[in-house]
Amino acid sequence: MTTITLIPGDGIGPEITDAVVEIFNAADVKLNYETENAGLTAFREVGNLIPEELVESIKKNKIALKGPLTTPVGEGFRSINVTLRQMFDLYQNIRPCKSIEGMNTKFANVDLVLFRENTEGMYSGFEIFDERNGIADAIARISRTGSERIIRAAFEYARKHNRKKVTIIHKANIMKRSSGLFLKVGLEVAKDYPDIKTEERIVDNMCMQMVMYPDRYDVLVTTNLFGDILSDLAAGLVGGLGMVPGANIGEDIAIFEAVHGSAPDIAGQNKANPTAFLQSGIMMLRHLEMFSEADRIEKALFKTLADKEKTTGDLGGKATTTQFAKNVIGNLE
């Protein structure tokens, strides 16, 4: 039986984690859970945002399911999520954003998968502050190797999942060296995939395209900062961050996560919507080749979401987190 590292997270994290585990158990998903803390919860317990026990667990199990984490505000604290991605070289950030029946959104036919380079770019951590002159510099590191592997991952995904088009997103018209390199490498990689249509878009134009014609796009691939922005924009097209899954994948380690915040204002109130975390868990099951279990749970989730009365308050329903999980379980076939 596969063992995964389970990271409940902060705020609403433990509540949505309990809901997902309950659904998995009801669906007879064969997993063992090794629970480890991170974030503010871990900091309060052991004085470390990323305890060594957590790191060793992820190294051993290779797969983790992670709830939302809170990074304490203050000098010297970097994003925990960014640190984990760089620590394990999880260079692929994958965010599928697909329309779901029952969601009140502007579009009903969105089906995007965004690949974001996850370890370099503007989040490389190369920042300099000249206090005397009041000047801050940030270096966006773009490498040929980093560009090629994320772009190739996007094309491989497109081929495997019978996707028709990959759009390379950049700002090469201004950032000619860095973003220009990303585009150049992308067009080179595209030659190895003649069966897939390739196009390129400047990032600001892409933002407009996505809110006007999202149905024209399929698989998107871009650099770290642009991907961070565009993935949230894409989530907004299908109902928000509370609805979409996220995955961080490297050569041999993968962390699946809820991409929304820890919502401390409603923590402990049994109000949280566990959909995004459950969707991330479904992505994890498919990564583990548990396809029948993933399909069964996904079908039950979508059936639940289509019935407004069975959803949580943020979606217009009256169900608690606990009741929502029971409603999904009741729709398992």
Secondary structure, 3 states (H helix, E strand, C coil): CEEEEEECCCCCHHHHHHHHHHHHHHCCCCEEEEECCCHHHHHHHHCCCCCHHHHHHHHHHCEEEECCCCCCCCCCCCCHHHHHHHHCCCCEEEEEEECCCCCCCCCCCCEEEEEEECCCEEEEEEEEEECCCCEEEEEEECCHHHHHHHHHHHHHHHHHCCCCEEEEEECCCCCCCHHHHHHHHHHHHHCCCCCCEEEEEEHHHHHHHHHHCHHHCCEEEECHHHHHHHHHHHHHHCCCCCCCEEEEECCCCEEEEECCCCCHHHCCCCCCCCHHHHHHHHHHHHHCCCHHHHHHHHHHHHHHHCCHHHCEHHHCCCECHHHHHHHHHHCCC
